[in-house]
């Protein structure tokens, strides 16, 4: 994992994260820098861009974009966007948005693997981010070393956020939103379960199916 050299615009530094095998389109930095400046009045933390995925056999999987067009994701009024859109999705972020509270650039960074959307929930909570519908990169496909730990961590995050919204902000999650988020996470657990079964890790695959049933008790996961 490496941080690309800073892109200095004369105002502030911008940066993005690449792992081995990841590629960005030539106009990536230029377009994202221009967007951060164009919408600087909204104080965006970053630009979140769609990507394709390169598989181990060098074939390309085209991901369905999360939104139909470019937009501003409001982390104060719509933080649920980050966990309702599904976890098994890749994105690349361009950082260095302007923090009007400190007169400096935001120094946020999250990994551009399958955890990106859940991590962005906290990075952009109560902050704006720019979403780009166009594919700005091709990221190498990666699996987690410990899928059970990953699912459990995300489940704790979801419950923590639900309680935070209710107890601190007095703005509890809508029941349908929570159920959708739970289904997304349970479906991701099943994705990991299938991968573990293919590797012959039957106990891990069984545990992941059980986790899916616990997270989304309404689902049929053949436990």
VENZIUR-V473398 format. One line per field, one symbol per residue. ss: DSSP state (H for helix, E for strand, C for the rest). psi: psi as a letter, one per 40 degrees, with the letter a starting at -180 (. if undefined). burial: I if it has 9 or more other C-alpha atoms within 8 Angstrom, else O. Layout:
ss=???
psi=???
burial=???
This chain:
ss=CEECCCEECCCCEEEEEECCCCEECCCHHHHHHHHHHHCHHHCCCEEEEEEEEECCCCCEEECCCCCCCCEEEECCCCCCHHHHCCCCCCEEEEECCEECCCCEECCCCCCCCCCHHHHHHHHCCCCEEEEEEEEEEEEECCCCCCHHHHHHHHHHHHHHHHHHHHHCCCCCCCHHHHHHHHHHHHHHHHHHHHHHHHCCCHHHHHHHHHHHHHHCCCCCCCC
psi=hihiiihheediiiiihiiheiiiidedddddddddddfdeefidihhiiiihhideeihhhihidieiiihhheddfdeddeeeidgiiiiihifihhedefiiifihiifaeeddddddddehfiiihhhdiheihhhhiiidgddddddddddddddddddddddefgiiiddddddddddddddddddddddddeegddddddddddddddgeeigef.
burial=OOOOOOOOOOOIIIIIIIOOOIOOOOOIIOOIIOIIOOIIOOIIIIIIIIIIIIIOOOOOOOOOOOOOOIOOIIIIOOIOOIIIIIIOOIIIIIIIIIIOOOOIIIOOOOOIOIIIIIIIIOIIIIIIIIIIIOIIIIIIOOOOOOIIOIIOOIIOOIOOOIIIIIIOOOOIIOOOIIIIIIIIIIIIIIOIIIIIIOOOIOOIIIIIIIIIIOIIOOOOOOO
